[in-house]
């Protein structure tokens, strides 16, 4: 998955070019997805509706979207949906009532996806998802016919997970731990398709990288640090004989919370290999010089996803260019010694 980190700008340009090329060949859109009309004249306004809008990744995504909107002369409205499915539908209807030219959305849960798609289709405006997949024909994107998947901008969950699993295997080997007294914790919101993709990618990459058979603990969480922390603390209590822990998850929240839960349960950083996904929480530990067991994290630039999503929506509205089924931004694995070189701030 990981793209050469020193060619980030070139890669994003390539991704945009790929998006345009794919779009010119075929719409890639399900019949249930709106926005197949002629190019629009006049000003463009876009509503960007995000789940967990106060989470640092999504804050970065919104910032990137705003910057691109300013460059293009687009009126952009960003709305924090939190984790509220009911609010999602209300805000979609509000965005339509306010005559927005298009909607970009990160749904709080996949089950609300079909209704979101139906509202946009009924209004005849384009719908694009960022980060998480949406199925126009059912509540579970994993079981969705590809023709019913709404176009998405973000990252490849499987490839991101593979980078995490590969690094985890390398850290395990480097530490020289015994598989018998080690446990692997996988923590994620199990009804979120992209999260499951990441976990499955991590599992496969662990084996492909030569990781041994290690007993695993799969924890369903709410994708928050507190949720993961509580689940991991309970897991340690039930596994007192375990000396070493590898922690992987859907996002930095799961891994950061998991590492903290282990620390709180008395496990030292030297006996933990946490591999984050996002790096926006991991970098805080490294910035503070903490030796808590957060070994590395995959940096996923939310700002680039926001920029790419706004650009794709603008091209659809203004130029009639169809969305590509999926468009991906680049990633990079970083650690305590390299995260600053990636060029992102740690707030």
Secondary structure as the mmCIF struct_conf table of DSSP 4:
data_model
#
loop_
_struct_conf.conf_type_id
_struct_conf.id
_struct_conf.beg_label_comp_id
_struct_conf.beg_label_asym_id
_struct_conf.beg_label_seq_id
_struct_conf.end_label_comp_id
_struct_conf.end_label_asym_id
_struct_conf.end_label_seq_id
HELX_RH_3T_P HELX_RH_3T_P1 UNK A 5 UNK A 7
HELX_RH_AL_P HELX_RH_AL_P1 UNK A 8 UNK A 25
TURN_TY1_P TURN_TY1_P1 UNK A 31 UNK A 32
BEND BEND1 UNK A 33 UNK A 33
BEND BEND2 UNK A 37 UNK A 37
HELX_LH_PP_P HELX_LH_PP_P1 UNK A 38 UNK A 40
BEND BEND3 UNK A 42 UNK A 42
STRN STRN1 UNK A 45 UNK A 51
TURN_TY1_P TURN_TY1_P2 UNK A 52 UNK A 54
BEND BEND4 UNK A 55 UNK A 55
HELX_RH_AL_P HELX_RH_AL_P2 UNK A 56 UNK A 72
TURN_TY1_P TURN_TY1_P3 UNK A 73 UNK A 73
STRN STRN2 UNK A 75 UNK A 82
TURN_TY1_P TURN_TY1_P4 UNK A 83 UNK A 83
HELX_RH_AL_P HELX_RH_AL_P3 UNK A 85 UNK A 97
TURN_TY1_P TURN_TY1_P5 UNK A 98 UNK A 99
BEND BEND5 UNK A 101 UNK A 101
STRN STRN3 UNK A 102 UNK A 106
BEND BEND6 UNK A 108 UNK A 109
HELX_RH_3T_P HELX_RH_3T_P2 UNK A 110 UNK A 112
HELX_RH_AL_P HELX_RH_AL_P4 UNK A 113 UNK A 123
TURN_TY1_P TURN_TY1_P6 UNK A 124 UNK A 124
STRN STRN4 UNK A 126 UNK A 130
BEND BEND7 UNK A 131 UNK A 132
STRN STRN5 UNK A 135 UNK A 135
TURN_TY1_P TURN_TY1_P7 UNK A 136 UNK A 137
BEND BEND8 UNK A 138 UNK A 139
HELX_RH_3T_P HELX_RH_3T_P3 UNK A 141 UNK A 143
BEND BEND9 UNK A 144 UNK A 144
HELX_RH_3T_P HELX_RH_3T_P4 UNK A 146 UNK A 148
STRN STRN6 UNK A 149 UNK A 149
HELX_LH_PP_P HELX_LH_PP_P2 UNK A 150 UNK A 151
STRN STRN7 UNK A 152 UNK A 154
HELX_RH_AL_P HELX_RH_AL_P5 UNK A 157 UNK A 175
TURN_TY1_P TURN_TY1_P8 UNK A 176 UNK A 176
HELX_RH_3T_P HELX_RH_3T_P5 UNK A 179 UNK A 181
STRN STRN8 UNK A 182 UNK A 188
TURN_TY1_P TURN_TY1_P9 UNK A 190 UNK A 191
HELX_RH_AL_P HELX_RH_AL_P6 UNK A 193 UNK A 208
TURN_TY1_P TURN_TY1_P10 UNK A 209 UNK A 210
STRN STRN9 UNK A 215 UNK A 220
BEND BEND10 UNK A 223 UNK A 224
HELX_RH_AL_P HELX_RH_AL_P7 UNK A 225 UNK A 237
TURN_TY1_P TURN_TY1_P11 UNK A 238 UNK A 238
TURN_TY1_P TURN_TY1_P12 UNK A 240 UNK A 241
STRN STRN10 UNK A 244 UNK A 249
BEND BEND11 UNK A 250 UNK A 251
HELX_RH_AL_P HELX_RH_AL_P8 UNK A 252 UNK A 264
TURN_TY1_P TURN_TY1_P13 UNK A 265 UNK A 266
HELX_RH_3T_P HELX_RH_3T_P6 UNK A 269 UNK A 271
STRN STRN11 UNK A 272 UNK A 278
BEND BEND12 UNK A 279 UNK A 279
TURN_TY1_P TURN_TY1_P14 UNK A 280 UNK A 281
HELX_RH_AL_P HELX_RH_AL_P9 UNK A 282 UNK A 287
TURN_TY1_P TURN_TY1_P15 UNK A 288 UNK A 289
BEND BEND13 UNK A 292 UNK A 293
STRN STRN12 UNK A 294 UNK A 300
HELX_RH_AL_P HELX_RH_AL_P10 UNK A 302 UNK A 319
HELX_LH_PP_P HELX_LH_PP_P3 UNK A 321 UNK A 324
BEND BEND14 UNK A 325 UNK A 325
STRN STRN13 UNK A 326 UNK A 328
STRN STRN14 UNK A 331 UNK A 335
TURN_TY1_P TURN_TY1_P16 UNK A 336 UNK A 338
HELX_RH_3T_P HELX_RH_3T_P7 UNK A 339 UNK A 342
TURN_TY1_P TURN_TY1_P17 UNK A 343 UNK A 343
#
